[in-house]
Amino acid sequence: MRREDFDNIISAERLIIADFYASRSGACRAMNSTLDRVVFAMSELTTLVRIDTSSHTSSELVRRYNISSVPTIMLFYRGDMLWRHSGIISFERLCSVIRRYQTVSAY
């Protein structure tokens, strides 16, 4: 994904989950269903964008956000990063994080 496209997406007035992943990573593949469940359960609050770190078009974003391990999940609102986590995270924990930040989008 190009930096300009990513910046446009994360500048939205809603919570954006950014999933930095690698297609060959077992942990990333394991997170796919969790992320899909979160977006389905919380579709009124958030949108998911997936960034393949192995794609040459994403290399600028990987450097910009210092992605050294995958999966790395970030939560953005209006272009600001609110939260970041590397590694596997449970459905319940990720939903809890989103609920904690949902009030940000009310302002």
C-alpha positions in Angstrom: 0.0 0.0 0.0 1.3 3.4 -0.9 1.9 6.0 1.9 -0.6 8.5 0.4 -3.4 5.9 0.3 -2.7 4.8 3.8 -2.6 8.4 5.1 -6.0 9.0 3.4 -7.5 6.0 5.1 -6.3 6.6 8.6 -7.3 10.3 8.5 -11.0 9.2 8.6 -13.3 10.3 11.4 -13.7 6.8 12.7 -11.4 4.3 14.3 -9.1 2.5 11.8 -7.4 -0.8 12.7 -4.2 -1.2 10.7 -2.9 -4.7 10.4 0.7 -4.9 9.4 1.2 -8.6 8.4 3.3 -10.9 6.3 1.5 -13.6 4.2 4.0 -16.3 5.2 3.7 -15.7 8.9 1.7 -18.3 10.8 0.9 -15.8 13.6 -0.5 -13.4 10.9 -2.6 -16.1 9.4 -3.9 -17.0 12.9 -4.9 -13.3 13.4 -6.9 -13.0 10.2 -10.0 -14.7 11.6 -9.8 -12.7 14.9 -9.5 -9.4 13.0 -12.4 -10.4 10.8 -14.5 -11.2 13.8 -13.7 -7.9 15.5 -14.6 -5.9 12.4 -17.8 -7.8 12.0 -18.7 -7.3 15.7 -17.7 -3.7 15.8 -18.5 -2.5 12.3 -20.2 0.6 13.5 -17.0 1.7 15.3 -14.1 0.6 13.1 -12.7 -0.2 9.7 -9.8 -2.6 9.0 -7.0 -1.9 6.6 -4.4 -4.6 6.0 -0.8 -3.8 5.0 1.4 -6.6 3.6 4.9 -5.8 4.9 6.5 -8.0 2.2 5.1 -5.8 -0.6 7.5 -3.3 -2.1 4.8 -0.7 -2.1 4.5 -0.9 1.7 8.2 -0.5 2.5 7.9 3.2 3.2 5.1 2.5 5.8 7.1 -0.3 7.3 10.0 2.1 7.9 7.8 5.0 9.0 6.1 2.9 11.7 9.3 0.9 12.6 7.6 -2.5 12.0 10.0 -5.1 13.1 7.7 -8.0 13.9 4.4 -9.2 12.6 1.5 -9.0 13.2 1.6 -5.5 14.4 -1.8 -4.0 15.0 -2.4 -0.2 15.3 -5.5 1.8 16.1 -5.8 5.2 14.4 -8.3 8.1 14.6 -7.9 11.2 12.4 -4.4 10.2 11.5 -3.2 9.8 15.1 -2.0 6.5 16.4 -3.9 5.8 19.6 -2.6 2.2 20.3 -0.1 -0.4 19.1 0.4 -4.1 19.7 2.8 -6.6 18.2 2.0 -10.3 18.3 -1.2 -12.3 18.6 -4.0 -10.6 20.6 -7.3 -12.2 21.5 -10.7 -11.1 20.2 -11.9 -10.1 23.6 -8.8 -7.9 24.3 -8.9 -6.2 20.9 -12.6 -5.4 21.4 -11.8 -4.0 24.8 -9.2 -1.7 23.3 -11.6 -0.5 20.7 -14.3 0.2 23.2 -11.8 2.1 25.3 -11.1 4.4 22.4 -14.6 4.7 20.9 -15.2 7.9 22.9 -12.4 9.6 21.1 -14.5 9.5 17.9 -17.3 11.3 19.7 -15.3 14.5 19.9 
